[in-house]
Amino acid sequence: MKVWVILIPLGVLQFASGLFLLWDILGTVLGLASSPIAWVYYELAQIGAVIGLILGMVVSATLMVRSLRRQRAAEQSLRLASGAFMDVLEERFADWELTPAERDVALFSIKGLSTADIAGLRNTSEGTVKAQTNAIYRKAGVSGRPQLLSLFIDELMTDPIGLPKSEPAPQIEKAS
């Protein structure tokens, strides 16, 4: 069932309840004259207005809890994806037999840092960083940073997160 099917009528009920209670209070404070109604109907209208406001609070709290749960689930998925990406990085770095220095430079490159920034962080010259990036590209079999990054993106797209490494990734059938 769609949430809006409940929310729209409940919102209308809550709005009407608020208007009724506001009119009642303003009428008393400002001395506005209104046609008298039997006290039974008046009390029933007040009870209905309060029930409408309480229902609105309950539904709002329920939706807030649901939203917080979804947020936590999304954050958990993001953590898993981040961990999977780091696992893929470490596997590739080991396959390419990168030195510790090359691993650092490769990671900084993938993060998008410039050669000058990497040299500053590692307290080395830009020439050293350029030599290390060339060694990384050679070992990875790519010609530059964009291709290096695309290797990891492609791997994450073809190896769905959550599947054990022993299971093959599901293949998408192409329509003929």
Phi and psi in degrees as a GROMACS rama.xvg file:
@    title "Ramachandran Plot"
@    xaxis  label "Phi"
@    yaxis  label "Psi"
@TYPE xy
-72.5152  139.568  LYS-2
-65.4031  -36.989  VAL-3
-64.6842  -23.5939  TRP-4
-63.4475  -31.5108  VAL-5
-89.1439  -39.2758  ILE-6
-67.7732  -39.6331  LEU-7
-64.9823  -53.0755  ILE-8
-62.2665  -37.3112  PRO-9
-66.2921  -38.2807  LEU-10
-63.8419  -41.7604  GLY-11
-63.3379  -44.9907  VAL-12
-60.9141  -43.3524  LEU-13
-65.9994  -41.4235  GLN-14
-63.3058  -45.34  PHE-15
-63.9306  -39.089  ALA-16
-63.0884  -44.7769  SER-17
-62.4561  -43.3989  GLY-18
-61.3375  -42.3145  LEU-19
-60.8558  -49.2649  PHE-20
-65.8555  -38.5446  LEU-21
-64.1093  -44.2398  LEU-22
-61.1646  -40.3389  TRP-23
-63.8571  -45.7001  ASP-24
-68.3933  -46.6487  ILE-25
-63.4768  -36.5033  LEU-26
-62.0952  -40.3568  GLY-27
-71.1232  -46.4338  THR-28
-68.944  -44.6082  VAL-29
-89.5343  -4.58055  LEU-30
69.5691  31.7667  GLY-31
-72.4161  133.869  LEU-32
-83.279  136.298  ALA-33
-135.857  157.333  SER-34
-70.1038  134.085  SER-35
-69.9995  144.46  PRO-36
-124.774  161.312  ILE-37
-61.1513  142.591  ALA-38
-59.5614  -30.9897  TRP-39
-62.1611  -46.0454  VAL-40
-68.3115  -36.9046  TYR-41
-63.536  -46.0124  TYR-42
-65.4747  -41.0462  GLU-43
-62.8445  -39.0166  LEU-44
-64.8142  -41.4935  ALA-45
-65.5658  -43.3433  GLN-46
-61.5818  -44.3308  ILE-47
-61.5751  -39.9892  GLY-48
-64.8641  -43.7737  ALA-49
-65.4417  -42.9053  VAL-50
-60.7423  -40.9931  ILE-51
-60.7483  -42.8692  GLY-52
-67.9692  -39.3549  LEU-53
-65.1671  -44.0884  ILE-54
-59.0598  -40.4749  LEU-55
-60.9688  -41.5109  GLY-56
-65.4077  -42.4957  MET-57
-63.4023  -46.486  VAL-58
-65.5869  -41.0897  VAL-59
-61.3089  -43.5998  SER-60
-64.1567  -41.005  ALA-61
-62.8128  -44.8902  THR-62
-65.7306  -36.2873  LEU-63
-65.3591  -43.4568  MET-64
-62.4671  -43.4425  VAL-65
-61.658  -42.6808  ARG-66
-64.1315  -41.7134  SER-67
-64.7611  -37.979  LEU-68
-64.3028  -43.0627  ARG-69
-63.843  -39.2465  ARG-70
-62.9086  -44.6182  GLN-71
-61.8875  -40.5333  ARG-72
-64.7306  -40.6989  ALA-73
-65.9957  -40.7802  ALA-74
-64.211  -39.0738  GLU-75
-64.8844  -42.1689  GLN-76
-62.4014  -39.5505  SER-77
-65.189  -40.9046  LEU-78
-62.7866  -42.2105  ARG-79
-63.2051  -42.6985  LEU-80
-64.2207  -41.242  ALA-81
-63.3551  -43.2318  SER-82
-64.3584  -39.7775  GLY-83
-65.0836  -39.0275  ALA-84
-63.9519  -42.6171  PHE-85
-65.0499  -37.9468  MET-86
-61.5003  -43.9428  ASP-87
-62.901  -43.1955  VAL-88
-57.767  -50.1659  LEU-89
-61.8467  -39.868  GLU-90
-62.3329  -46.8945  GLU-91
-65.3781  -43.2393  ARG-92
-60.1009  -39.0436  PHE-93
-68.5727  -42.5017  ALA-94
-60.1857  -38.6352  ASP-95
-83.0179  -5.18734  TRP-96
54.9747  49.8198  GLU-97
-75.0454  144.354  LEU-98
-73.3791  164.171  THR-99
-55.1651  -39.6323  PRO-100
-65.6902  -42.0285  ALA-101
-65.4996  -35.8016  GLU-102
-60.3758  -46.2336  ARG-103
-60.3341  -47.992  ASP-104
-63.2438  -42.2064  VAL-105
-62.036  -43.9262  ALA-106
-63.4919  -44.5471  LEU-107
-63.5696  -38.2451  PHE-108
-63.8911  -44.131  SER-109
-64.2077  -33.3401  ILE-110
-72.9389  -11.5982  LYS-111
98.6522  11.0251  GLY-112
-73.9787  147.565  LEU-113
-77.4513  166.3  SER-114
-59.0141  -42.2482  THR-115
-63.779  -41.1325  ALA-116
-64.2417  -42.9224  ASP-117
-63.5503  -43.4943  ILE-118
-60.9106  -40.8664  ALA-119
-65.2954  -41.7935  GLY-120
-67.943  -34.4293  LEU-121
-95.6423  -0.145157  ARG-122
54.6465  45.3376  ASN-123
-129.996  174.599  THR-124
-82.4274  160.363  SER-125
-64.6396  -32.7733  GLU-126
-61.7757  -39.8831  GLY-127
-64.4991  -43.9902  THR-128
-63.424  -41.1114  VAL-129
-62.7591  -41.1707  LYS-130
-63.9947  -41.0719  ALA-131
-67.6545  -40.1083  GLN-132
-65.7398  -37.5953  THR-133
-63.6692  -39.1616  ASN-134
-65.0396  -39.8829  ALA-135
-63.0889  -48.1288  ILE-136
-61.5512  -40.5927  TYR-137
-63.972  -46.4974  ARG-138
-66.6329  -33.1235  LYS-139
-83.9635  -14.4612  ALA-140
75.7599  33.1898  GLY-141
-124.587  168.084  VAL-142
-104.372  -7.02438  SER-143
-174.771  -179.123  GLY-144
-59.8335  -45.107  ARG-145
-58.7458  -41.1416  PRO-146
-68.3771  -36.6872  GLN-147
-61.0137  -47.1209  LEU-148
-64.5805  -38.5575  LEU-149
-66.0422  -27.2626  SER-150
-58.4524  -43.3321  LEU-151
-74.7973  -38.4189  PHE-152
-64.1588  -44.7609  ILE-153
-59.8283  -42.3019  ASP-154
-64.1123  -42.3722  GLU-155
-67.38  -32.0344  LEU-156
-75.29  -30.8496  MET-157
-93.6432  -10.5069  THR-158
-121.327  85.1306  ASP-159
-55.586  138.949  PRO-160
-65.9577  136.244  ILE-161
104.582  -20.3348  GLY-162
-84.4571  135.507  LEU-163
-60.3553  150.185  PRO-164
-60.2817  -26.5795  LYS-165
-74.5651  -22.9529  SER-166
-87.4483  135.774  GLU-167
-72.003  150.017  PRO-168
-68.8348  142.118  ALA-169
-63.438  138.264  PRO-170
-92.3128  140.258  GLN-171
-89.9914  123.427  ILE-172
-80.2063  136.274  GLU-173
-92.5031  134.763  LYS-174
-74.3761  136.542  ALA-175
